[in-house]
Amino acid sequence: MVLWAGPSRIDGTPIMAVASCYREESENGKTGDMVQVWIGRQDMSPMDAWRSNRDDAVCPSACRHRSDNEGTCYVDLARLLAAWKAAVTLVEAGRVGFPPGILEGALVRIGMWGDPSAVPLWVWERIAAQAKGHTGYTAAWRTLDPTTWGKVIMASVGSPADALRAKSLGWRGFASSDTPADDQAFADDAGLRLCLAESDGMTCASCRGCDGTDRGAKRPSFYNPVHGAVAAARRRRAA
């Protein structure tokens, strides 16, 4: 289901926000059964965008995992090819948007791939208002209004210093931690809590802690050891 299609807020390229797994249960063991929303270009598949360093339409320059930054994105983009082709067909047929109530009672993962900041905020606000719960993260938190964007999504931070900066601006944060030493700094210096998927084996669908500040700005922020083949290998070397 194509939730929205239009120009990227980042660079104006035609993009789309697509919901997968809204009819069938997600097989993602970490998130649990959540509607998986990803953001991609209309003119090329996520894998092609990654390989050609043209994922900048949906991933801001601040994203450390982007193809032309550290290149540590953990998403299996090859698995999105069939969904991308189907979504392009829907856009070409004008079948874009989601009727009231279609996501009612659902748990939604905003940004399985792509950064929510590429899409207008009202799309995410409307989803959050309908859904039973959601998660979401943005690397563009430095340039977004925490009083609006921060209600819906988390600041994606890469260092304990950034976690403290985001908190001072009014964001709750989520960190990908590169090393065991960083784990300690996130916990001790920045006051972040280890992701409950790591500490308790809880799925995101059960936890629903990464939903911004709307249910309380003083709730904890989280960190998680980096995952994905490239990042995990780097973490092992550092350890």
DRENDREN-911117 format. One line per 4 residues: number of its first residue (from 0); for each residue x, y, z of N, C-alpha, C. Coordinates in nm, 4 decimals, decimal comma. Layout:
<rokes>
NUM> X Y Z X Y Z X Y Z  ... .
</rokes>
This chain:
<rokes>
0> 0,0852 -0,1187 0,0000 0,0000 0,0000 0,0000 0,0892 0,1243 0,0000  0,0700 0,2123 -0,0990 0,1466 0,3360 -0,1052 0,0733 0,4404 -0,0214  0,1316 0,4762 0,0904 0,0681 0,5695 0,1823 0,0719 0,7121 0,1304  0,1829 0,7461 0,0634 0,2032 0,8832 0,0155 0,3057 0,8790 -0,0955 .
4> 0,2939 0,9693 -0,1924 0,3939 0,9852 -0,2975 0,4057 1,1335 -0,3302  0,5284 1,1788 -0,3534 0,5503 1,3195 -0,3828 0,6980 1,3526 -0,3784  0,7310 1,4833 -0,3776 0,8720 1,5230 -0,3778 0,9365 1,5045 -0,2406  1,0573 1,4562 -0,2416 1,1333 1,4406 -0,1177 1,1551 1,5761 -0,0512 .
8> 1,1369 1,5823 0,0798 1,1677 1,7036 0,1549 1,3185 1,7308 0,1568  1,3972 1,6298 0,1229 1,5424 1,6459 0,1266 1,5939 1,7126 -0,0002  1,5521 1,6603 -0,1180 1,6069 1,7168 -0,2421 1,5053 1,7297 -0,3551  1,3777 1,7032 -0,3301 1,2747 1,7210 -0,4319 1,2544 1,6043 -0,5260 .
12> 1,3351 1,4997 -0,5153 1,3197 1,3813 -0,6000 1,1861 1,3123 -0,5720  1,1160 1,2626 -0,6748 0,9913 1,1901 -0,6495 1,0174 1,0627 -0,5681  0,9516 1,0527 -0,4542 0,9677 0,9374 -0,3653 0,8303 0,8870 -0,3240  0,8279 0,7816 -0,2428 0,7014 0,7269 -0,1950 0,7229 0,6595 -0,0605 .
16> 0,6201 0,6597 0,0214 0,6199 0,5884 0,1488 0,5288 0,4682 0,1321  0,5826 0,3487 0,1544 0,5139 0,2246 0,1211 0,4987 0,1386 0,2460  0,3795 0,0842 0,2652 0,3533 -0,0056 0,3777 0,3543 -0,1498 0,3296  0,4436 -0,2287 0,3858 0,4463 -0,3724 0,3619 0,3967 -0,4435 0,4880 .
20> 0,3527 -0,5671 0,4718 0,3073 -0,6506 0,5850 0,1861 -0,5917 0,6559  0,0986 -0,5240 0,5846 -0,0209 -0,4732 0,6518 -0,1382 -0,5700 0,6365  -0,1230 -0,6693 0,5487 -0,2247 -0,7741 0,5391 -0,1750 -0,9050 0,6005  -0,0448 -0,9287 0,5915 0,0134 -1,0513 0,6437 0,1121 -1,0179 0,7542 .
24> 0,1293 -1,1097 0,8464 0,2166 -1,0864 0,9608 0,3619 -1,0713 0,9176  0,4302 -0,9739 0,9748 0,5721 -0,9551 0,9474 0,6517 -1,0710 1,0046  0,7568 -1,1118 0,9336 0,8442 -1,2188 0,9792 0,9678 -1,1645 1,0498  0,9713 -1,0346 1,0752 1,0863 -0,9740 1,1414 1,0857 -1,0135 1,2891 .
28> 1,1856 -1,0917 1,3294 1,1885 -1,1432 1,4650 1,2156 -1,0374 1,5699  1,2887 -0,9308 1,5350 1,3178 -0,8264 1,6335 1,1984 -0,7357 1,6558  1,1339 -0,6928 1,5474 1,0224 -0,5990 1,5624 0,8944 -0,6694 1,6043  0,8795 -0,7965 1,5657 0,7514 -0,8618 1,5857 0,6538 -0,8203 1,4762 .
32> 0,5274 -0,8461 1,4976 0,4269 -0,8219 1,3938 0,3929 -0,6732 1,3854  0,4637 -0,6042 1,2965 0,4389 -0,4616 1,2740 0,4275 -0,4357 1,1241  0,3416 -0,3411 1,0871 0,3393 -0,2926 0,9498 0,4740 -0,2248 0,9243  0,5419 -0,2651 0,8177 0,6759 -0,2157 0,7896 0,6673 -0,1059 0,6821 .
36> 0,6917 0,0184 0,7219 0,6824 0,1301 0,6280 0,8224 0,1718 0,5854  0,8463 0,1707 0,4543 0,9758 0,2129 0,4024 0,9565 0,3260 0,3030  1,0640 0,4018 0,2816 1,0601 0,5212 0,1978 1,1629 0,5056 0,0871  1,1194 0,5131 -0,0378 1,2114 0,4916 -0,1483 1,1849 0,5835 -0,2661 .
40> 1,2797 0,5889 -0,3561 1,2638 0,6655 -0,4803 1,1606 0,5977 -0,5687  1,0950 0,6775 -0,6534 1,0027 0,6197 -0,7497 1,0739 0,5709 -0,8749  1,1913 0,6273 -0,9048 1,2574 0,6011 -1,0326 1,3624 0,4913 -1,0273  1,3953 0,4415 -0,9101 1,4909 0,3312 -0,9008 1,4702 0,2563 -0,7710 .
44> 1,5029 0,1293 -0,7755 1,4816 0,0443 -0,6586 1,5746 0,0849 -0,5453  1,5408 0,0498 -0,4216 1,6295 0,0798 -0,3099 1,7710 0,0253 -0,3289  1,7852 -0,0953 -0,3821 1,9181 -0,1515 -0,4040 1,9963 -0,0710 -0,5078  1,9306 -0,0338 -0,6180 1,9986 0,0461 -0,7202 2,0367 0,1835 -0,6657 .
48> 1,9495 0,2421 -0,5843 1,9806 0,3721 -0,5243 2,1014 0,3607 -0,4322  2,1070 0,2535 -0,3574 2,2201 0,2311 -0,2664 2,3499 0,2131 -0,3439  2,3459 0,1269 -0,4452 2,4676 0,0957 -0,5213 2,5226 0,2162 -0,5959  2,4350 0,3066 -0,6378 2,4788 0,4242 -0,7148 2,4959 0,5486 -0,6286 .
52> 2,4892 0,5313 -0,4962 2,5007 0,6446 -0,4025 2,3941 0,7506 -0,4284  2,2746 0,7051 -0,4652 2,1647 0,7985 -0,4898 2,0513 0,7765 -0,3895  2,0877 0,7210 -0,2750 1,9901 0,7067 -0,1675 1,9735 0,8360 -0,0896  2,0431 0,9431 -0,1338 2,0359 1,0710 -0,0629 1,8985 1,1354 -0,0725 .
56> 1,8123 1,0895 -0,1634 1,6755 1,1438 -0,1714 1,5921 1,1022 -0,0516  1,6281 0,9896 0,0109 1,5486 0,9391 0,1225 1,6302 0,9238 0,2510  1,7598 0,9482 0,2435 1,8461 0,9393 0,3611 1,9259 1,0686 0,3733  1,9066 1,1476 0,4786 1,9768 1,2758 0,4909 2,1265 1,2562 0,5087 .
60> 2,2022 1,3605 0,4783 2,3484 1,3530 0,4886 2,3936 1,3187 0,6300  2,3106 1,3489 0,7291 2,3470 1,3198 0,8676 2,3397 1,1721 0,9013  2,2816 1,0909 0,8139 2,2713 0,9479 0,8419 2,4074 0,8825 0,8249  2,4643 0,8339 0,9324 2,5972 0,7750 0,9280 2,5996 0,6441 0,8499 .
64> 2,4838 0,5794 0,8349 2,4777 0,4491 0,7693 2,4554 0,4599 0,6186  2,4412 0,5830 0,5666 2,4141 0,6026 0,4242 2,5277 0,5478 0,3382  2,4970 0,5180 0,2124 2,5933 0,4506 0,1258 2,7234 0,5268 0,1106  2,7160 0,6606 0,1030 2,8384 0,7379 0,0828 2,8963 0,7909 0,2141 .
68> 2,8420 0,7456 0,3273 2,9031 0,7753 0,4570 2,9744 0,6487 0,5055  2,9276 0,5877 0,6114 2,9935 0,4672 0,6613 2,9487 0,3408 0,5879  2,8361 0,3491 0,5180 2,7896 0,2331 0,4411 2,7513 0,1138 0,5254  2,6974 0,1395 0,6454 2,6690 0,0314 0,7393 2,5195 0,0024 0,7547 .
72> 2,4383 0,0463 0,6609 2,2945 0,0183 0,6689 2,2721 -0,1322 0,6727  2,1859 -0,1776 0,7637 2,1659 -0,3202 0,7864 2,0478 -0,3773 0,7093  1,9740 -0,2951 0,6350 1,8530 -0,3414 0,5670 1,8899 -0,4265 0,4452  1,8236 -0,5399 0,4290 1,8419 -0,6258 0,3124 1,7612 -0,5676 0,1968 .
76> 1,8236 -0,4794 0,1200 1,7510 -0,4048 0,0175 1,7058 -0,4927 -0,0981  1,7737 -0,6035 -0,1206 1,7331 -0,6923 -0,2293 1,5924 -0,7468 -0,2060  1,5534 -0,7603 -0,0803 1,4214 -0,8146 -0,0485 1,3100 -0,7146 -0,0784  1,3453 -0,5885 -0,1033 1,2431 -0,4868 -0,1306 1,2109 -0,4735 -0,2797 .
80> 1,2818 -0,5472 -0,3653 1,2641 -0,5269 -0,5086 1,1208 -0,5527 -0,5538  1,0625 -0,6653 -0,5129 0,9256 -0,6969 -0,5563 0,8262 -0,5944 -0,5030  0,8444 -0,5545 -0,3776 0,7546 -0,4541 -0,3189 0,7699 -0,3205 -0,3893  0,8929 -0,2849 -0,4275 0,9157 -0,1583 -0,4978 0,8450 -0,1601 -0,6334 .
84> 0,8583 -0,2687 -0,7074 0,7922 -0,2781 -0,8377 0,6404 -0,2651 -0,8234  0,5845 -0,3317 -0,7226 0,4400 -0,3237 -0,7004 0,3981 -0,1823 -0,6632  0,4802 -0,1160 -0,5815 0,4475 0,0203 -0,5391 0,4519 0,1181 -0,6562  0,5495 0,1034 -0,7444 0,5581 0,1902 -0,8625 0,4332 0,1742 -0,9484 .
88> 0,3874 0,0506 -0,9642 0,2649 0,0256 -1,0407 0,1450 0,0962 -0,9783  0,1367 0,0945 -0,8460 0,0266 0,1622 -0,7770 0,0339 0,3134 -0,7964  0,1546 0,3694 -0,7870 0,1707 0,5136 -0,8067 0,1289 0,5524 -0,9479  0,1723 0,4752 -1,0471 0,1381 0,5053 -1,1867 -0,0127 0,4962 -1,2113 .
92> -0,0794 0,4108 -1,1336 -0,2250 0,3966 -1,1472 -0,3013 0,4972 -1,0614  -0,2289 0,5809 -0,9868 -0,2934 0,6805 -0,9019 -0,3500 0,6242 -0,7730  -0,3095 0,5039 -0,7374 -0,3625 0,4400 -0,6155 -0,2696 0,4721 -0,4988  -0,2821 0,5938 -0,4490 -0,1952 0,6446 -0,3428 -0,2822 0,6977 -0,2294 .
96> -0,2426 0,6691 -0,1064 -0,3148 0,7185 0,0101 -0,3715 0,6049 0,0919  -0,4172 0,6375 0,2121 -0,4751 0,5349 0,2975 -0,6013 0,5887 0,3635  -0,7086 0,5125 0,3526 -0,8374 0,5595 0,4058 -0,8370 0,5590 0,5569  -0,9201 0,6414 0,6190 -0,9305 0,6429 0,7647 -0,9638 0,5043 0,8189 .
100> -0,8935 0,4664 0,9227 -0,9239 0,3427 0,9906 -0,8519 0,2196 0,9409  -0,7829 0,2263 0,8259 -0,7218 0,1050 0,7715 -0,6050 0,0568 0,8573  -0,5428 0,1486 0,9324 -0,4322 0,1104 1,0207 -0,4749 0,1074 1,1673  -0,6039 0,1207 1,1910 -0,6530 0,1201 1,3285 -0,6232 -0,0135 1,3956 .
104> -0,5631 -0,0074 1,5124 -0,5272 -0,1283 1,5843 -0,3956 -0,1893 1,5428  -0,3309 -0,1334 1,4390 -0,2044 -0,1872 1,3906 -0,0871 -0,1277 1,4676  0,0241 -0,1987 1,4662 0,1513 -0,1471 1,5143 0,2364 -0,1181 1,3914  0,2934 0,0006 1,3841 0,3580 0,0460 1,2613 0,5034 0,0825 1,2875 .
108> 0,5908 0,0306 1,2043 0,7328 0,0668 1,2080 0,7565 0,1706 1,0990  0,7811 0,2934 1,1382 0,8041 0,4027 1,0439 0,9523 0,4073 1,0078  0,9835 0,3806 0,8805 1,1217 0,3905 0,8364 1,1992 0,2604 0,8438  1,1386 0,1502 0,7963 1,2140 0,0256 0,7845 1,3399 0,0508 0,7004 .
112> 1,3240 0,1316 0,5957 1,4368 0,1863 0,5199 1,3967 0,3261 0,4773  1,4946 0,4156 0,4708 1,4661 0,5549 0,4416 1,4355 0,6315 0,5691  1,4590 0,7608 0,5661 1,4408 0,8442 0,6845 1,3054 0,9144 0,6783  1,2286 0,9114 0,7871 1,0973 0,9773 0,7873 1,1013 1,1246 0,7497 .
116> 1,2161 1,1904 0,7694 1,2250 1,3340 0,7393 1,2093 1,3644 0,5917  1,2189 1,2636 0,5052 1,2012 1,2860 0,3615 1,0548 1,3050 0,3246  0,9644 1,2707 0,4158 0,8193 1,2711 0,3916 0,7553 1,3788 0,4796  0,6501 1,4449 0,4347 0,5843 1,5452 0,5185 0,5399 1,4889 0,6531 .
120> 0,5531 1,5689 0,7573 0,5207 1,5252 0,8926 0,3764 1,4801 0,9062  0,2837 1,5435 0,8328 0,1422 1,5107 0,8511 0,1131 1,3638 0,8203  0,1937 1,3035 0,7317 0,1736 1,1614 0,7005 0,1958 1,0773 0,8254  0,3052 1,1057 0,8963 0,3374 1,0279 1,0168 0,2416 1,0609 1,1308 .
124> 0,1993 1,1864 1,1396 0,1027 1,2231 1,2439 -0,0290 1,1497 1,2226  -0,0702 1,1385 1,0982 -0,1960 1,0704 1,0687 -0,1850 0,9213 1,0993  -0,0699 0,8624 1,0667 -0,0490 0,7206 1,0979 -0,0479 0,6987 1,2480  0,0253 0,7841 1,3193 0,0349 0,7699 1,4649 -0,1008 0,7850 1,5310 .
128> -0,1859 0,8727 1,4754 -0,3191 0,8933 1,5326 -0,4092 0,7718 1,5117  -0,3882 0,6999 1,4007 -0,4722 0,5835 1,3713 -0,4229 0,4576 1,4403  -0,2909 0,4396 1,4412 -0,2335 0,3120 1,4818 -0,2432 0,2902 1,6326  -0,2345 0,1646 1,6717 -0,2306 0,1286 1,8130 -0,0973 0,1692 1,8753 .
132> 0,0089 0,1671 1,7955 0,1420 0,2062 1,8404 0,2359 0,2124 1,7219  0,3522 0,2745 1,7417 0,4454 0,2882 1,6313 0,5873 0,3068 1,6852  0,6846 0,2918 1,5958 0,8225 0,3289 1,6239 0,8751 0,4087 1,5048  0,9780 0,4888 1,5271 1,0357 0,5660 1,4178 1,1572 0,6437 1,4623 .
136> 1,2503 0,6684 1,3681 1,3774 0,7348 1,3989 1,4170 0,8262 1,2838  1,4846 0,9378 1,3163 1,5364 1,0252 1,2126 1,6780 1,0707 1,2460  1,7637 1,0674 1,1438 1,8993 1,1195 1,1584 1,9035 1,2705 1,1382  1,7914 1,3286 1,0958 1,7871 1,4722 1,0646 1,7375 1,5545 1,1835 .
140> 1,7488 1,5026 1,3036 1,6919 1,5691 1,4216 1,7501 1,7073 1,4476  1,8723 1,7311 1,4020 1,9353 1,8626 1,4254 1,8623 1,9755 1,3531  1,7921 1,9425 1,2440 1,7272 2,0457 1,1620 1,5752 2,0399 1,1705  1,5201 1,9541 1,2545 1,3754 1,9406 1,2668 1,3277 1,9956 1,4006 .
144> 1,2024 2,0330 1,4056 1,1435 2,0890 1,5270 1,1080 1,9766 1,6241  1,1717 1,9704 1,7399 1,1418 1,8630 1,8343 1,0016 1,8712 1,8941  0,9399 1,9888 1,8888 0,8056 2,0030 1,9463 0,6978 1,9439 1,8554  0,7325 1,9161 1,7303 0,6375 1,8541 1,6371 0,6898 1,7170 1,5930 .
148> 0,8015 1,7146 1,5233 0,8602 1,5885 1,4794 0,8939 1,4988 1,5975  0,9469 1,5579 1,7034 0,9901 1,4795 1,8179 0,8773 1,4112 1,8927  0,7546 1,4562 1,8725 0,6413 1,3876 1,9355 0,6185 1,2496 1,8747  0,6541 1,2355 1,7471 0,6216 1,1138 1,6739 0,7408 1,0193 1,6620 .
152> 0,8610 1,0738 1,6422 0,9762 0,9889 1,6148 1,0930 1,0246 1,7054  1,1916 0,9351 1,7081 1,3082 0,9480 1,7935 1,4241 1,0097 1,7157  1,5172 1,0716 1,7879 1,6416 1,1179 1,7275 1,7371 0,9999 1,7163  1,7856 0,9730 1,5963 1,8839 0,8676 1,5753 2,0223 0,9274 1,5975 .
156> 2,0874 0,8876 1,7050 2,2146 0,9491 1,7437 2,3277 0,8474 1,7321  2,4504 0,8993 1,7103 2,5632 0,8110 1,6883 2,6715 0,8182 1,7936  2,6552 0,9045 1,8930 2,7569 0,9186 1,9967 2,6898 0,9622 2,1265  2,7552 0,9378 2,2409 2,6999 0,9860 2,3672 2,6826 1,1380 2,3689 .
160> 2,7749 1,2095 2,3052 2,7632 1,3558 2,2998 2,6380 1,3970 2,2234  2,6107 1,3289 2,1103 2,4901 1,3600 2,0338 2,3639 1,3244 2,1124  2,3702 1,2170 2,1902 2,2547 1,1793 2,2719 2,2214 1,2898 2,3709  2,3229 1,3495 2,4295 2,3009 1,4588 2,5243 2,2506 1,5843 2,4526 .
164> 2,3046 1,6115 2,3331 2,2585 1,7274 2,2557 2,1110 1,7118 2,2193  2,0749 1,5926 2,1723 1,9356 1,5689 2,1338 1,8437 1,5854 2,2539  1,8841 1,5332 2,3677 1,8028 1,5454 2,4888 1,7852 1,6914 2,5288  1,8925 1,7706 2,5152 1,8850 1,9121 2,5531 1,7897 1,9899 2,4634 .
168> 1,7688 1,9400 2,3414 1,6776 2,0055 2,2477 1,5331 1,9583 2,2650  1,5130 1,8539 2,3440 1,3772 1,8056 2,3674 1,3446 1,6738 2,3013  1,4445 1,6062 2,2423 1,4219 1,4778 2,1779 1,4449 1,3625 2,2756  1,3754 1,2522 2,2540 1,4196 1,1233 2,3042 1,5033 1,0605 2,1934 .
172> 1,6050 0,9839 2,2326 1,6982 0,9349 2,1326 1,7122 0,7845 2,1297  1,7654 0,7374 2,0185 1,8023 0,5968 2,0039 1,9385 0,5923 1,9381  2,0304 0,5159 1,9963 2,1696 0,5130 1,9495 2,2088 0,3751 1,9008  2,2865 0,3732 1,7926 2,3547 0,2519 1,7493 2,4960 0,2599 1,8046 .
176> 2,5317 0,1642 1,8891 2,6587 0,1700 1,9604 2,7637 0,0825 1,8922  2,8795 0,1420 1,8644 2,9826 0,0725 1,7874 3,0677 -0,0239 1,8695  3,0919 0,0079 1,9956 3,1855 -0,0696 2,0762 3,1311 -0,0898 2,2174  3,1842 -0,1877 2,2905 3,1457 -0,2022 2,4310 3,1765 -0,0781 2,5133 .
180> 3,2844 -0,0070 2,4790 3,3157 0,1174 2,5500 3,2076 0,2223 2,5262  3,1557 0,2273 2,4027 3,0457 0,3193 2,3730 2,9195 0,2788 2,4493  2,8960 0,1479 2,4609 2,7811 0,1017 2,5390 2,7851 0,1632 2,6784  2,9029 0,1552 2,7397 2,9182 0,2060 2,8758 2,8956 0,3558 2,8813 .
184> 2,9475 0,4283 2,7799 2,9317 0,5739 2,7777 2,7863 0,6137 2,7546  2,7171 0,5417 2,6668 2,5756 0,5719 2,6455 2,4963 0,5528 2,7744  2,5296 0,4475 2,8491 2,4565 0,4194 2,9720 2,4952 0,5146 3,0843  2,6254 0,5318 3,1066 2,6716 0,6070 3,2226 2,6712 0,7584 3,2002 .
188> 2,7168 0,8020 3,0835 2,7315 0,9455 3,0578 2,6046 1,0092 3,0018  2,5368 0,9361 2,9117 2,4192 0,9937 2,8460 2,2876 0,9444 2,9059  2,2927 0,8453 2,9942 2,1716 0,7987 3,0615 2,0777 0,7170 2,9768  2,1295 0,6562 2,8680 2,0438 0,5739 2,7825 2,0302 0,4338 2,8407 .
192> 1,9208 0,3707 2,8062 1,8914 0,2351 2,8535 1,9142 0,1360 2,7402  1,9682 0,0190 2,7724 1,9873 -0,0833 2,6704 1,8520 -0,1245 2,6128  1,8462 -0,1330 2,4800 1,7243 -0,1740 2,4104 1,6714 -0,3028 2,4719  1,5413 -0,3067 2,4970 1,4816 -0,4216 2,5637 1,4838 -0,5477 2,4778 .
196> 1,5070 -0,5321 2,3479 1,5258 -0,6505 2,2644 1,6548 -0,7215 2,3026  1,7564 -0,6433 2,3436 1,8833 -0,7005 2,3863 1,8779 -0,7488 2,5305  1,8212 -0,6673 2,6172 1,8255 -0,7001 2,7600 1,7220 -0,8040 2,8016  1,6025 -0,7988 2,7395 1,4927 -0,8856 2,7833 1,4345 -0,9730 2,6728 .
200> 1,4888 -0,9622 2,5516 1,4331 -1,0391 2,4408 1,2956 -0,9934 2,3980  1,2606 -0,8702 2,4278 1,1277 -0,8171 2,3962 1,1249 -0,7657 2,2529  1,0168 -0,7878 2,1811 1,0030 -0,7330 2,0470 0,9623 -0,5862 2,0532  0,9843 -0,5154 1,9425 0,9402 -0,3759 1,9343 0,7882 -0,3664 1,9476 .
204> 0,7177 -0,4657 1,8944 0,5716 -0,4656 1,9030 0,5248 -0,4731 2,0479  0,6021 -0,5415 2,1312 0,5662 -0,5519 2,2724 0,6106 -0,4293 2,3513  0,7288 -0,3756 2,3168 0,7850 -0,2633 2,3919 0,7205 -0,1293 2,3548  0,7248 -0,0958 2,2264 0,6683 0,0298 2,1731 0,7237 0,1523 2,2456 .
208> 0,8524 0,1439 2,2852 0,9134 0,2551 2,3569 0,9688 0,3632 2,2673  0,9900 0,3328 2,1394 1,0550 0,4289 2,0486 0,9518 0,5057 1,9672  0,8642 0,5773 2,0358 0,7556 0,6487 1,9687 0,7567 0,7979 1,9999  0,8772 0,8541 2,0192 0,8862 0,9977 2,0420 0,8422 1,0376 2,1818 .
212> 0,7985 1,1622 2,1946 0,7689 1,2178 2,3267 0,6198 1,2295 2,3567  0,5349 1,1901 2,2629 0,3925 1,2171 2,2793 0,3336 1,1480 2,4026  0,3879 1,0333 2,4395 0,3379 0,9626 2,5583 0,4229 0,9932 2,6823  0,5087 1,0965 2,6699 0,5901 1,1369 2,7844 0,7335 1,1650 2,7444 .
216> 0,7774 1,2884 2,7619 0,9119 1,3280 2,7211 1,0197 1,2760 2,8155  0,9828 1,2370 2,9364 1,0818 1,1929 3,0340 1,1038 1,0420 3,0332  1,0385 0,9728 2,9437 1,0639 0,8297 2,9295 1,2060 0,8075 2,8795  1,2649 0,6910 2,9051 1,4065 0,6730 2,8722 1,4344 0,6723 2,7224 .
220> 1,5557 0,7112 2,6880 1,6093 0,6897 2,5546 1,6846 0,5565 2,5562  1,7193 0,5054 2,4382 1,7751 0,3711 2,4296 1,9015 0,3663 2,3437  1,9830 0,2643 2,3680 2,0941 0,2331 2,2787 2,0921 0,0839 2,2501  2,1504 0,0469 2,1367 2,1564 -0,0924 2,0969 2,2883 -0,1162 2,0242 .
224> 2,3566 -0,2256 2,0488 2,4764 -0,2560 1,9695 2,4421 -0,2600 1,8210  2,5298 -0,2040 1,7380 2,5036 -0,2023 1,5935 2,4854 -0,3443 1,5426  2,4016 -0,3586 1,4399 2,3858 -0,4890 1,3768 2,3888 -0,4718 1,2264  2,3810 -0,5823 1,1556 2,4094 -0,5808 1,0132 2,5523 -0,6294 0,9922 .
228> 2,5775 -0,6911 0,8775 2,7053 -0,7587 0,8548 2,8253 -0,6659 0,8698  2,8217 -0,5504 0,8046 2,9371 -0,4604 0,8050 2,9601 -0,4027 0,9435  2,8559 -0,3474 1,0033 2,8689 -0,2826 1,1332 2,9039 -0,3824 1,2423  2,8416 -0,5004 1,2385 2,8689 -0,6001 1,3409 3,0136 -0,6490 1,3333 .
232> 3,0660 -0,6652 1,2113 3,2054 -0,7065 1,1958 3,2978 -0,5997 1,2524  3,2659 -0,4737 1,2291 3,3485 -0,3653 1,2828 3,3429 -0,3637 1,4356  3,2260 -0,3905 1,4902 3,2141 -0,3948 1,6368 3,2974 -0,5088 1,6949  3,2966 -0,6236 1,6280 3,3772 -0,7366 1,6762 3,5254 -0,7030 1,6748 .
236> 3,5710 -0,6352 1,5707 3,7120 -0,5947 1,5641 3,7453 -0,4982 1,6768  3,6546 -0,4044 1,7032 3,6799 -0,3066 1,8090 3,6835 -0,3735 1,9453  3,5976 -0,4742 1,9641 3,5931 -0,5437 2,0933 3,7190 -0,6284 2,1141 .
</rokes>
